[in-house]
């Protein structure tokens, strides 16, 4: 581990520049994606990529350049380009960062069980094939895929102030999708897929519940084929954690990214309904809503000790008892706005600059069991597993669809319904939060594919949440 570190440190120490401060961020990523489709192994996909970003601060102006030439000559050339860029843009710069603090931190960070070898390619294919073969034989089951993604990332951050930060992480993404078709309608039920990813080893596959899940996932796909469409109207809505992560992501995470609030994403991903003046006063949700930036859950996708600019990461409340307290704003955005933020300056790879990104964005557990939440609903619906989303560019009005629905009547779960959808407005929706599940309903989940930035950066984001109840939400089926 960190085999390249001695050479990289030696080459960094030999770099020369007129800048008062400079840094190097090295990233090496290896990955594989395996899948078995209808009992046939598909060709595995592999990736390996490495390079470094060199950044300078010259008379208060920051600039950067990236390279995959990691020789002494290659690194020096990138540093020279960054310095030249700083000189070029000096006349047009909006900020002088001369007094902006820099990192002096030294630390190592490792994913759980990183010292344990991951199962071989053959072993993984055998596992996927076994789960694929366990899908029941039914002519209505027309497609199914069992998959496993694996990424291993080494990152090293060095700067001229003495910071030395190393992290080695392994990310695991198990998944299964089964689709049924009855000649008129098709329905899909999934497990994992894009909403379950964690740091760790083979233990992640067990926590996902993939092993032995095929019969149940297939049965639920068939149940959906036979189910009536979701009725339209106002109902209490019980969202399971694998849908809560989408709700958190779209209507809390993106709106609270401070660079977006400051206008940086306006031409691409949009703005935010949140204003800088809202922090400390806006009643974002009901008093039951407690949202944290939490980099300290070891298995969660975006757990780390320091962000990509070397800022130490600590758990912080963004929303407490429904009141908006602080944004997802890294050191640069904090400098620009004067607001307190968090350590969320993150880049997707060596050839992208760090920007404000969601990391681990979680809802803290409440005090109600699943039975208590269901028992408190007279006329409602349970929804699980996202399958579609739409939200305006201010992250305000939204419409989301799920795979699985079950009606709730007089405190009891009733029949399955298909094509469950709901819509709302972000602030109003969170103010209608009426019950928050306890630790027994809490799940640590995440997605590998949050996109943002120009040029685009696709990055890992963790979300952990209990099940939650929202009162009187507009729900509808596929024909509404």
Secondary structure, DSSP 8 states (H G I E B T S, - for coil): --TTHHHHHHHHHT---S-SEEEEEEEEEEEEEEEEETTEE---EEEEEEEEEEEEEETTEEEEEEES--SHHHHHHHHHHHHHHHHHHGGG-S---TTS-----EEEEE-TTTTS----HHHHHHHHHHHHHTS---TTEEEEEEEEEEEEEEEEEEETTS-EEEEEEEEEEEEEEEEEE-SS-EEEEEEETTS--EESSTHHHHHHT-TT-HHHHHHHHHHHHHSEE---EEEEEEE-HHHHHHHHIIIIIHHHBHHHHTTTTTTTT---S--GGGTTT-B-S-TT--EEE-TT-TTSTT--SB-TT--B---EEEEETTEE---B--HHHHHHH-----S-EE-SSTTS--EE---BEEE---SB-HHHHHHT-SEEEEEEEEEEEEE-TTS-EEEEEEEEEEEEETTEEEEEEES-EEEEEHHHHHHTEEEEB-GGG-EEEEEEEEEETTTTEEEEEEEEE--EEEEEEEEE-TT-
